Amino acid sequence: MTITKGAPQAPRNTPLPLALARGILTGGVIGASLAAFVVGCVIESVPLCVTGVGLPAVYGLLFFLAGAPRRAREAAIPPRTALARIESLAAIGGEATSDVAVRFDVTVAPDDEIPAYRAEFTQHINLADLPDYRPGGVVVVQYPPDRLWKVRIVKRPTSEWEDRAADACLDSAPGPAVVKEPSEGCAVGFVTLLALLLAAAAVVLAFRADLFDKDTSVQPPSSAQPSVSSTSSTTVVSSASGTVALGAGQSFLDKGELRRAVDSLTKGKDKDTGKALTVVVQERLLSVVFAPTGSQAPRFDPTAVPYERFPALVEEARSTLGIRSPQTWQITTDRLTGSLTIRVGVTGSDGAASLEANGKGEVVRRTPAR
């Protein structure tokens, strides 16, 4: 049999404009769904997370339904039957089962005006039938007339085709002339990636306020109601306690800052509810624990503490107690020993040290670093 050289041209399954549109839509859905799911997890939005999961599923269903008419048309076209010469074969997997995946390279010789062509495909063959397939052998194959690359070996051909295969002697088509499924090209991949990135960016931009403008200041407990809130500090007051947190760049050692903060916590409280058990001051955090009504625990008026002496006490503790590189400090005021006591503690690489002052802010005891 004479074989015409030159492989037939495989028709493009999808027009390029349609392939580009499908790539844009697919990339947009993937990018938007991934971004929606991630953003939803970050901002704790359940609807957004559900959208990120459900969008690909809906798109996949619509894509399947849209392709149903095409698949029905393809199934309605009867396949062509032809003889084929096995050029080479190689088992590529499935040795542990009764069927093994075999990669075939064949020369297909159609009976119609289509010239002979080379095709490559993978098909599962039973291990018991594998010796029947050898290079140079002729087999009966089928293929869709509009998809020449979808070649399949007919394992049980009719007696007529079986006789033709036994008597046929086919020449090999040129190796480079291999019919393959038409590629959509780099353009489709590029627009798909571009659509993915743009869709993801659009979702992030749409929720940028929730992502990047979230309040990071100290949040009040569920039982507490904030009485003052600003961009530079956050004040929280309840019947049992009160806290003031300063913003970055501020300190309670700044002139008048501590007095104003204490006044904001005691404002509106009477002589009984305004009494405190402890007052703790750090660089940017003030905490006051108020005495419960009727409590017999040692308590004091937080507004009567000499806060104006606190910067000097901290400076003295940082410079005279043997801490060469002080890192943190804390002032605790209470009446646990009967009289008002102000304790200043500092820590650093050399350890910890402290000093005590009386109710007038006068130093009465020092405990240097050891």
FENRA-V845341 format. One record per residue. N is the residue number from 1. RES is the residue in one letter. PSI is psi in radians with two decimals (none if undefined). D_FIRST is the distance of its C-alpha to the first C-alpha in Angstrom with 2 decimals. Layout:
BEGIN
N;RES;PSI;D_FIRST
N;RES;PSI;D_FIRST
END
This chain:
BEGIN
1;M;2.32;0.00
2;T;2.32;3.76
3;I;2.20;6.40
4;T;2.28;9.75
5;K;2.66;12.58
6;G;2.08;15.69
7;A;2.55;16.53
8;P;2.65;17.92
9;Q;2.18;21.70
10;A;2.29;23.27
11;P;2.57;26.24
12;R;2.19;29.67
13;N;-0.67;31.02
14;T;2.24;34.65
15;P;2.58;36.10
16;L;-0.79;37.83
17;P;-0.70;41.36
18;L;-0.66;41.01
19;A;-0.69;39.72
20;L;-0.76;42.73
21;A;-0.71;45.12
22;R;-0.66;43.80
23;G;-0.73;44.18
24;I;-0.78;47.74
25;L;-0.74;48.64
26;T;-0.81;47.17
27;G;-0.69;48.90
28;G;-0.74;52.14
29;V;-0.77;52.17
30;I;-0.85;51.50
31;G;-0.77;54.13
32;A;-0.71;56.73
33;S;-0.74;56.38
34;L;-0.81;56.65
35;A;-0.71;59.59
36;A;-0.71;61.30
37;F;-0.79;61.10
38;V;-0.82;62.45
39;V;-0.70;65.18
40;G;-0.67;66.12
41;C;-0.67;66.63
42;V;-0.80;68.74
43;I;0.10;71.00
44;E;0.87;70.96
45;S;1.89;69.66
46;V;-0.79;68.15
47;P;-0.66;66.75
48;L;-0.69;64.94
49;C;-0.74;63.44
50;V;-0.68;62.31
51;T;-0.74;60.77
52;G;-0.57;58.86
53;V;-0.68;57.43
54;G;-0.49;56.91
55;L;-0.83;55.33
56;P;-0.62;51.94
57;A;-0.75;51.88
58;V;-0.74;52.58
59;Y;-0.73;50.02
60;G;-0.70;47.36
61;L;-0.78;48.20
62;L;-0.68;48.11
63;F;-0.70;44.79
64;F;-0.77;43.34
65;L;-0.64;44.81
66;A;-0.53;43.63
67;G;-0.05;40.01
68;A;-0.78;40.22
69;P;-0.71;39.25
70;R;-0.75;36.13
71;R;-0.61;35.11
72;A;-0.70;35.82
73;R;-0.73;33.62
74;E;-0.68;30.71
75;A;-0.47;31.26
76;A;-0.32;31.33
77;I;2.06;27.76
78;P;2.49;25.46
79;P;2.69;22.60
80;R;2.56;18.92
81;T;2.42;16.79
82;A;2.97;13.22
83;L;2.66;11.21
84;A;2.50;11.84
85;R;2.27;11.69
86;I;2.01;15.33
87;E;-0.74;16.10
88;S;2.78;19.82
89;L;2.64;22.55
90;A;2.30;26.32
91;A;2.29;29.19
92;I;0.12;31.54
93;G;3.01;34.32
94;G;0.37;35.71
95;E;-0.37;36.34
96;A;-0.09;39.65
97;T;3.10;38.18
98;S;-0.42;35.94
99;D;2.53;33.08
100;V;2.40;31.79
101;A;2.19;30.24
102;V;2.30;26.91
103;R;2.04;25.30
104;F;2.49;21.48
105;D;1.98;19.15
106;V;2.78;15.63
107;T;2.02;12.41
108;V;2.29;12.12
109;A;1.55;9.14
110;P;2.72;11.38
111;D;-0.29;11.04
112;D;-2.78;13.52
113;E;-0.10;14.02
114;I;2.25;14.18
115;P;2.78;11.87
116;A;2.58;10.52
117;Y;2.81;13.65
118;R;2.53;15.63
119;A;2.60;18.46
120;E;2.38;21.36
121;F;2.89;23.54
122;T;2.35;26.11
123;Q;2.52;26.38
124;H;2.27;28.93
125;I;2.39;27.82
126;N;2.45;30.30
127;L;-0.59;31.31
128;A;-0.47;30.82
129;D;-0.11;27.13
130;L;-0.65;26.40
131;P;-0.32;25.38
132;D;-0.23;22.43
133;Y;2.07;20.79
134;R;2.67;19.85
135;P;2.35;17.80
136;G;-0.24;14.28
137;G;2.74;14.55
138;V;2.30;12.54
139;V;2.90;14.96
140;V;2.28;15.58
141;V;2.85;17.04
142;Q;2.65;19.11
143;Y;2.58;20.34
144;P;2.43;22.82
145;P;-0.41;21.47
146;D;-0.01;24.23
147;R;1.36;23.94
148;L;-0.39;20.39
149;W;-0.25;21.82
150;K;1.14;23.31
151;V;2.39;20.46
152;R;2.41;21.68
153;I;2.29;20.28
154;V;1.94;21.05
155;K;-0.54;23.13
156;R;1.38;23.62
157;P;2.91;20.78
158;T;2.86;21.34
159;S;-0.61;20.71
160;E;-0.85;17.92
161;W;-0.55;15.92
162;E;-0.68;17.10
163;D;-0.71;15.72
164;R;-0.71;12.23
165;A;-0.62;12.43
166;A;-0.56;13.85
167;D;-0.21;11.23
168;A;2.64;8.02
169;C;1.83;6.70
170;L;2.49;5.84
171;D;2.78;6.92
172;S;2.42;10.29
173;A;2.72;11.59
174;P;2.39;14.91
175;G;-0.75;17.75
176;P;-0.34;20.20
177;A;1.24;18.13
178;V;2.21;19.42
179;V;2.17;20.41
180;K;2.87;23.97
181;E;2.29;26.82
182;P;2.35;28.67
183;S;2.49;31.79
184;E;-0.19;35.11
185;G;3.05;36.22
186;C;-0.44;39.56
187;A;-0.72;41.53
188;V;-0.76;41.31
189;G;-0.67;42.36
190;F;-0.82;45.21
191;V;-0.54;46.63
192;T;-0.82;46.39
193;L;-0.73;48.41
194;L;-0.75;50.84
195;A;-0.67;51.41
196;L;-0.84;52.02
197;L;-0.73;54.67
198;L;-0.72;56.36
199;A;-0.73;56.60
200;A;-0.74;58.06
201;A;-0.66;60.53
202;A;-0.71;61.57
203;V;-0.76;62.45
204;V;-0.75;64.43
205;L;-0.64;66.30
206;A;-0.51;67.11
207;F;0.43;68.85
208;R;-0.55;70.18
209;A;-0.73;73.77
210;D;-0.51;73.32
211;L;-0.75;71.46
212;F;-0.20;73.66
213;D;0.43;77.04
214;K;2.47;77.87
215;D;2.10;81.55
216;T;0.14;81.92
217;S;2.98;85.70
218;V;2.25;87.53
219;Q;2.43;86.98
220;P;2.65;90.02
221;P;2.82;90.20
222;S;-0.50;89.58
223;S;-0.09;93.32
224;A;2.59;94.41
225;Q;2.10;94.71
226;P;2.34;94.42
227;S;-0.48;97.52
228;V;2.39;96.40
229;S;2.25;92.94
230;S;3.12;92.11
231;T;-0.34;89.61
232;S;-0.34;91.84
233;S;2.82;92.92
234;T;2.21;92.47
235;T;2.28;95.50
236;V;2.22;95.39
237;V;2.31;98.59
238;S;-3.11;99.23
239;S;-0.38;102.35
240;A;-0.43;101.58
241;S;3.00;100.18
242;G;2.49;99.20
243;T;2.62;96.80
244;V;2.18;96.23
245;A;2.17;93.14
246;L;2.74;93.19
247;G;3.07;90.24
248;A;2.51;88.89
249;G;-0.01;91.37
250;Q;2.84;94.42
251;S;2.58;96.87
252;F;-0.07;99.80
253;L;-0.14;101.82
254;D;2.58;101.78
255;K;2.16;105.23
256;G;-0.13;105.98
257;E;-0.77;102.44
258;L;-0.72;103.48
259;R;-0.76;106.57
260;R;-0.67;104.61
261;A;-0.74;102.04
262;V;-0.72;104.75
263;D;-0.64;106.50
264;S;-0.51;103.30
265;L;-0.52;102.96
266;T;-0.09;106.62
267;K;2.26;106.98
268;G;-0.08;108.12
269;K;2.55;109.12
270;D;-2.99;112.74
271;K;-0.52;114.83
272;D;-0.88;113.49
273;T;-0.24;109.78
274;G;-0.06;109.73
275;K;2.58;110.82
276;A;2.63;108.23
277;L;-0.76;107.63
278;T;2.65;105.54
279;V;2.10;104.27
280;V;2.25;101.33
281;V;2.26;100.33
282;Q;-3.06;97.31
283;E;-0.86;95.95
284;R;0.35;94.35
285;L;2.22;95.13
286;L;2.27;98.43
287;S;2.27;98.91
288;V;2.20;102.06
289;V;2.02;102.70
290;F;2.59;105.37
291;A;2.35;107.92
292;P;2.64;107.65
293;T;2.24;110.54
294;G;0.03;113.39
295;S;2.49;111.95
296;Q;0.10;114.55
297;A;2.62;112.22
298;P;2.18;113.48
299;R;2.95;112.39
300;F;2.91;113.21
301;D;1.97;112.98
302;P;-0.36;109.79
303;T;-0.22;111.30
304;A;0.07;114.22
305;V;2.41;112.07
306;P;1.30;112.67
307;Y;-0.42;109.12
308;E;-0.35;110.36
309;R;-0.20;110.95
310;F;-0.76;107.38
311;P;-0.70;105.89
312;A;-0.68;108.69
313;L;-0.73;108.33
314;V;-0.76;104.60
315;E;-0.69;105.22
316;E;-0.72;107.89
317;A;-0.63;105.68
318;R;-0.45;102.82
319;S;-0.28;105.06
320;T;0.02;107.83
321;L;0.24;106.30
322;G;0.20;104.31
323;I;1.80;100.85
324;R;-0.57;99.62
325;S;1.28;96.39
326;P;2.41;97.05
327;Q;-0.81;93.94
328;T;2.75;95.04
329;W;2.77;98.34
330;Q;2.41;99.69
331;I;2.23;103.10
332;T;2.22;104.31
333;T;2.23;107.54
334;D;-3.13;109.27
335;R;0.59;112.62
336;L;-0.48;111.67
337;T;0.09;114.62
338;G;-0.74;117.10
339;S;2.79;117.23
340;L;2.23;114.54
341;T;2.34;112.33
342;I;2.04;109.73
343;R;2.25;107.27
344;V;2.06;105.02
345;G;2.42;102.20
346;V;2.59;99.96
347;T;2.69;97.01
348;G;-2.90;95.26
349;S;-0.35;93.89
350;D;-0.04;97.37
351;G;-2.52;97.58
352;A;2.63;99.66
353;A;2.87;103.21
354;S;2.85;105.44
355;L;2.76;108.79
356;E;2.51;110.96
357;A;2.75;113.15
358;N;-2.98;115.74
359;G;-0.22;115.93
360;K;0.01;117.16
361;G;0.29;114.24
362;E;2.30;116.35
363;V;2.25;114.69
364;V;-0.30;116.39
365;R;2.47;113.98
366;R;2.43;111.20
367;T;1.62;108.63
368;P;2.94;106.90
369;A;2.55;103.58
370;R;none;103.89
END
